[in-house]
Amino acid sequence: MILIYLCGTMEKVNILVEALPYIKKFYNKKVMIKYGGHAMVDEEAMASTVRDTVLLKYVGMQPIVVHGGGPEITRSMKKLGKEPKFIKGLRVTDEETMRIVKMVLVGNINTDIVSQICLHDGKGAGLSGKDNKLIEACKKIHKIKDEETGEIEEVDLGLVGEIKKINPEILKMYTENDFIPVISPIGIAENGNTLNLNADTVAGSIAGEVDAEKLIILTDVPGVLRDPNDPSTLIQRMHIDEIPALIEEGVITGGMIPKIETCVEAINNGVKSAHILDGRMKHTLLLEIFTKEGIGTMIYK
């Protein structure tokens, strides 16, 4: 019995020893974490992710959080009697929908994450892209290819924007005072209107602007898989030069393509590495950052 106890204890010690060089390497470095997928909708997964984010802060890193909220927005719209409208899978955001988007993202999800950070003795600060013009945006006209005719058509999605400029001064103020900023993905237009933004894009753009060491995107898959039905085919390391061929081969498809493109843009803007992780797995952040093997797909240059 004593031998079993000692073996278990030594295993824990070895894990701590393995983490030490990574703690030293990433000390005082900024890490952008995008909360999404299961890590957003499952209370236990959310609690675990937030706790691990606070731990990163306590070992000397500077985490910054961006969160999504698409499923929650859809559920709230239906509860309020407004049927969500999509064009080619893209949400149309009219004035009424935007009021619901702000209510869900800023009023509900953001405050919940901040509350959990505080619950674990972290210092959370909720922000939206409108605060101090953190994210200046303009209306985006989407161009969509018709699969049957091959023609490109322009689609007006209403109050949906694209990022023009990131003004990170307010983030610097918070991180220098040991806060963990939590950002809702909405931006401000020149006329003061609110524009709905893609959370992955927001995370990537801010990561590049604040010179983050890492961009981490939490989703509902283990990472990039060569065979989507076989988790053992996970691609653990991917150089950005390999990506066009992987898209051409059909390895990177669907919703994974814009996530990968966000990672590539962030890396080209100075982020050292980007990671796509399974938010359904407990302690996925710690396993990716503080172990040699990692747990998801790392993209590097």
C-alpha positions in Angstrom: 0.0 0.0 0.0 2.8 2.4 0.9 4.6 1.5 -2.4 1.4 2.3 -4.4 1.1 5.6 -2.5 4.7 6.5 -3.2 4.4 5.7 -6.9 1.4 7.9 -7.2 3.1 10.7 -5.4 6.2 10.4 -7.6 4.0 10.5 -10.7 2.5 13.8 -9.5 6.0 15.2 -8.7 7.2 14.2 -12.2 4.3 16.1 -13.8 5.2 19.2 -11.8 8.9 18.9 -12.8 7.9 18.5 -16.5 5.8 21.7 -16.2 8.7 23.8 -14.8 10.5 24.7 -18.0 7.2 25.7 -19.6 6.3 27.9 -16.6 9.7 29.6 -16.9 9.4 29.9 -20.7 5.9 31.5 -20.7 6.3 33.6 -17.5 4.8 37.1 -18.1 3.8 36.2 -21.6 0.3 36.9 -22.9 -2.0 34.0 -23.9 -5.2 34.6 -25.8 -7.8 32.0 -25.1 -11.0 31.8 -27.1 -13.8 30.0 -25.2 -16.1 28.1 -27.5 -17.9 24.9 -28.2 -18.6 22.6 -25.2 -16.5 24.8 -22.9 -19.2 27.4 -23.3 -22.4 25.4 -22.9 -21.5 22.8 -20.3 -21.3 24.2 -16.8 -18.7 21.6 -15.6 -16.5 22.2 -18.6 -16.8 25.9 -18.2 -15.9 25.8 -14.5 -12.8 23.6 -15.3 -11.7 25.9 -18.1 -12.1 29.1 -16.0 -10.2 27.5 -13.1 -7.3 26.5 -15.4 -7.3 30.0 -16.8 -6.9 31.4 -13.3 -4.1 28.9 -12.6 -2.2 30.3 -15.7 -2.4 33.7 -14.1 -1.1 32.5 -10.8 2.0 30.8 -12.4 2.9 34.1 -14.0 1.2 34.2 -17.4 -1.2 36.9 -18.7 -4.4 35.2 -20.0 -6.9 37.2 -22.1 -10.2 35.6 -22.9 -12.6 36.1 -25.9 -15.8 34.2 -25.8 -18.4 33.2 -28.4 -22.1 32.5 -27.8 -23.9 31.5 -31.0 -26.0 28.6 -29.6 -27.0 30.7 -26.6 -28.1 33.6 -28.9 -30.2 31.2 -30.9 -31.9 29.8 -27.8 -32.6 33.2 -26.4 -34.1 34.4 -29.7 -36.5 31.4 -29.7 -37.5 32.0 -26.1 -38.3 35.6 -27.0 -40.3 34.6 -30.0 -37.9 35.7 -32.7 -37.0 33.1 -35.2 -33.3 33.1 -36.2 -32.6 33.8 -39.8 -29.7 32.4 -41.7 -28.4 32.8 -45.3 -26.1 30.0 -46.4 -25.5 29.1 -42.8 -24.6 32.7 -41.8 -26.7 34.5 -39.2 -28.6 37.6 -40.3 -28.4 40.3 -37.6 -31.1 43.0 -37.7 -31.7 45.6 -35.0 -33.9 43.4 -32.8 -31.4 40.5 -33.1 -28.6 42.8 -32.2 -30.4 43.8 -29.0 -30.6 40.1 -28.1 -26.9 39.5 -29.1 -25.8 42.3 -26.7 -28.0 40.9 -23.9 -26.6 37.4 -24.3 -23.0 38.2 -24.9 -22.4 41.2 -22.7 -25.1 40.8 -20.1 -25.1 37.0 -19.6 -22.1 35.1 -20.9 -19.5 37.7 -20.2 -20.7 38.3 -16.6 -20.9 34.6 -15.9 -17.3 34.1 -17.0 -16.1 37.0 -14.9 -18.0 35.7 -11.9 -16.4 32.3 -12.2 -12.9 33.9 -12.4 -13.6 35.8 -9.2 -15.0 32.6 -7.6 -11.6 31.0 -8.1 -9.8 34.0 -6.6 -8.8 35.6 -9.9 -9.5 39.2 -11.0 -11.8 39.2 -13.9 -12.8 42.3 -15.9 -15.6 42.2 -18.4 -15.3 44.1 -21.7 -16.9 44.4 -25.1 -15.2 45.6 -28.2 -17.0 48.9 -27.8 -15.2 49.7 -24.5 -12.7 52.5 -25.3 -13.1 51.6 -28.9 -11.2 48.3 -28.3 -12.5 47.0 -31.6 -13.3 49.4 -34.4 -15.3 47.7 -37.1 -17.2 48.3 -40.3 -20.1 46.5 -41.9 -19.2 43.4 -43.8 -20.7 42.3 -47.1 -20.3 38.6 -47.4 -19.5 37.0 -50.7 -20.8 33.5 -51.2 -20.2 31.0 -54.0 -23.3 29.3 -55.3 -22.4 25.6 -55.4 -24.6 24.9 -58.4 -23.7 27.8 -60.7 -20.3 28.7 -59.3 -21.3 32.3 -59.3 -20.3 34.7 -56.5 -23.1 36.6 -54.9 -23.1 39.3 -52.3 -25.1 38.8 -49.2 -26.2 41.5 -46.7 -26.3 40.0 -43.2 -27.3 43.3 -41.5 -25.3 44.4 -38.5 -22.4 42.0 -39.0 -19.0 43.5 -39.1 -15.3 43.0 -39.9 -12.5 44.4 -37.9 -10.8 47.6 -39.0 -8.6 48.3 -36.0 -7.7 47.0 -32.5 -7.0 49.6 -29.8 -5.4 47.6 -27.0 -4.6 50.4 -24.5 -7.5 49.3 -22.2 -6.2 45.7 -22.2 -2.7 46.8 -21.2 -4.2 48.7 -18.3 -6.0 45.6 -17.1 -3.2 43.1 -17.6 -0.6 45.3 -16.0 -2.9 45.4 -12.9 -3.2 41.6 -12.8 -6.7 41.4 -14.2 -7.9 38.8 -16.7 -9.8 40.6 -19.4 -12.9 38.8 -20.8 -14.0 40.2 -24.1 -17.4 40.0 -25.9 -17.0 39.9 -29.7 -18.9 43.0 -30.7 -17.3 46.1 -32.4 -18.1 49.7 -32.8 -18.8 51.4 -36.1 -17.9 55.0 -37.1 -21.5 56.0 -36.4 -21.5 54.3 -33.0 -23.6 51.3 -34.1 -22.8 47.9 -32.6 -21.6 45.2 -35.0 -21.6 41.5 -34.4 -18.2 39.9 -35.0 -16.8 36.4 -35.4 -15.3 35.4 -32.0 -12.4 33.4 -33.5 -11.4 36.4 -35.7 -11.6 38.8 -32.7 -9.3 36.5 -30.7 -6.8 36.2 -33.5 -6.7 39.9 -34.2 -6.3 40.9 -30.6 -3.6 38.2 -30.1 -1.5 39.7 -32.9 -2.0 43.2 -31.6 -0.9 42.5 -28.0 2.1 40.3 -29.1 0.6 37.2 -27.5 2.8 34.2 -27.1 -0.1 31.8 -27.9 -3.5 31.8 -29.4 -5.7 29.0 -28.1 -9.0 28.2 -29.7 -11.3 25.8 -27.7 -13.7 23.8 -29.8 -15.6 20.5 -29.9 -13.0 18.3 -31.7 -9.6 17.0 -30.6 -7.8 19.2 -33.1 -7.2 18.7 -36.8 -7.8 15.0 -37.7 -6.7 13.3 -40.9 -9.7 11.0 -40.5 -12.6 12.8 -38.7 -13.8 9.5 -37.4 -10.5 8.5 -35.9 -9.1 10.5 -33.0 -5.8 8.6 -33.3 -5.1 10.5 -36.6 -4.7 13.8 -34.8 -2.1 16.1 -36.4 -0.2 17.4 -33.3 2.1 19.8 -35.1 1.4 21.7 -38.3 3.6 24.2 -40.1 1.6 27.0 -41.8 3.2 26.0 -45.1 1.5 22.6 -44.9 -2.0 24.1 -44.6 -2.9 24.8 -48.3 -2.2 21.2 -49.2 -4.2 19.9 -46.3 -7.2 22.0 -47.4 -6.7 20.8 -51.0 -6.7 17.2 -49.8 -9.9 17.7 -47.8 -8.2 17.1 -44.4 -9.1 20.6 -43.3 -12.8 21.3 -44.2 -15.9 23.1 -43.3 -15.9 25.2 -40.1 -12.3 24.2 -39.4 -11.1 26.3 -42.4 -11.9 29.7 -40.9 -10.4 28.7 -37.5 -7.1 27.6 -39.3 -7.1 30.8 -41.3 -7.5 32.8 -38.1 -4.5 30.9 -36.6 -2.4 31.6 -39.7 -3.2 35.3 -39.7 -2.3 35.6 -36.0 1.0 33.8 -36.5 1.8 36.0 -39.5 1.1 39.0 -37.2 3.6 37.9 -34.6 1.9 35.2 -32.4 4.4 32.5 -31.8 2.0 29.5 -32.0 -1.7 28.8 -32.3 -3.5 25.8 -30.8 -6.8 24.2 -31.5 -8.0 22.2 -28.5 -10.9 20.0 -27.4 -12.8 22.1 -24.8 -14.7 19.0 -23.8 -11.6 17.6 -22.1 -10.8 18.6 -18.6 -7.5 20.5 -18.1 -6.9 20.7 -21.9 -5.3 24.1 -21.5 -2.8 22.8 -18.9 -2.0 19.6 -20.8 -1.3 21.6 -24.0 0.8 24.3 -22.4 2.7 22.5 -19.7 3.5 19.0 -21.2 5.9 18.0 -23.9 3.3 15.9 -25.9 0.5 18.4 -25.7 -3.1 17.5 -26.4 -4.4 19.2 -29.5 -3.1 20.6 -32.8 -0.3 23.2 -32.6 0.2 25.5 -35.7 3.6 27.2 -36.0 5.8 29.1 -38.4 
